[in-house]
Amino acid sequence: MISRRLRITGRVQNVFYRNWFVEQARSLGLDGWVRNRADGSVEALVRGSPGMIDAMVAKAREGSPASRVEQVLVLDDAPAEVPNGFARLPTL
């Protein structure tokens, strides 16, 4: 199991992106969370097998039907503690 932090930019707020992200992450069996950031980006923490993380990154780049993803940064500075299951957190 590995953990990665994602920063997603583009038209990703107010377009159902977080709810869509939760659905996709749960379908892949990932643990973690997703939240909007005050700068207009979306941040996510994902934990799972390397293959499932790669699949989630690919989905994050596609985005929800109404979104327009410009960039997905994959960072390996994820915190050590990751909650079980997948949640949508409040905006930071």
N, C-alpha and C positions, 0 to 999 in steps of 0.2 A: 504494500500500500504506500502511495505517495500522496503528498498534498501540494497543491498549487494555488496561487492567488491570481485572479484574472482581473484586468481593468479593461472595460469595454467602452469605446467611445463611438459617437455618431448620434443618430436619432434613436436613442434607446430608452428614453424616459417618456411616460405617458402614451406608450404604444404596446402595453401588455407584455413588455420584455421580461420583467422579473417573474411574473406568474408563468410565462412560457418557459423560462429558464428553470424554475422549480420543477415543472412537469418533466422536462427533458432530463434533468439531473436525477430525479426519482426513478425515471424509467431505466436509467443506466445503473441504478443501485449505488449512487454516490452519496457521500455524507458531506455536509457543509452548509453554506448559506449564500444568499445573494441580497444586495441592497443598492439603492440609489445613493449617489453621492451629491453633495451640494454643487459641485462643479459641472453637473450634467452627465457625468459618466455613471456606469454601473460597475460595482465591485463584487466579486464572488470568491469564495473559498471552497475548493473542491478537494475531496479525498477519495481515492479509489485505486484500482489497478492502473498501471501506465496506459494500457489500451483503452480503458474507459475514460481516463482523463483526456487522451487524444481525441476520442469520439466527442466528448463534451466541448472541447476547444473548437472542433470543426463545426458543431452545432451552433456554438456561440458566434462564430463568424458568419453563419447563415442568418441567424436572428429570427425573431418572430415575424409573422407576415407583414406587419405594419412598420417594422423597424428598418433602419438603414445603418448597418454596422460599418464603421470606418476602420476601426482597429481593435484587435484583441491582443493585449500584452499578457504574456504568460510569465509570471514571476515565481521563483522558487523560494521566496521569503515568507512562505505561509507559516502562521503560528503553529506551535506544537500541538495545541489543543484544538480539536475539531469536534463539534457536536455530532452525535449519532443522528441519522436521518438528514433531511434537507429542509431548510426553513427560509422564509422571506423575512428579512430584518428591516427595521425602520431606516429611513434616510439618515446618513451620517453627514 
